[in-house]
Amino acid sequence: MGFDRSGFQLRRDLPALVLVVTAIVGAVCYRRLGVEPRFWAAACIAHNPPFGCVPRAAVVWLQGQDLWGWTALVVGLAAFIARRFSLAIAALILGGAAVVNFNASLGMTGAALGAWTWLRPAPAGPAGRGSARAEAGPERAPPRSRPEPGD
């Protein structure tokens, strides 16, 4: 009973967790400093807007089309189906960015699929742990039948 920690891999999980948290904090900071301030809204409707308005316009357009959330959902589904760790991390990052950019329903679903993929154990493949083949031991050829003397 309880939480099984045998699946935690420090070399794999800690950098991934730092990456996910850093990306989400970066999305929050960019949202608060580069998208929401009235200064940027006023500067971006000017005749010659500064270059900082290009990524801001992309973020707002992606938000308006719900593409943050849809992308997180598609990547989360791909991670869940393919059981790929890298896709699970991408789904968590995109899901966090979707929530920050007000595409929360789709983004949280994609992030949940990514988290589920990250936390569930690896599949037991032909030679994987837990498979009948691995428990039976190495494959052996059947014994040869020797001809009986006198046959």
Secondary structure, DSSP 8 states (H G I E B T S, - for coil): -----TT--HHHHHHHHHHHHHHHHHHHHHIIIIISSHHHHHHHTSSS--TTHHHHHHHHHHHHTTHHHHHHHHHHHHHHHHT-HHHHHHHHHHHHHHHHTT-HHHHHHHHHHHHHHHHS-----TTSTT-HHHHH-S----------TT-
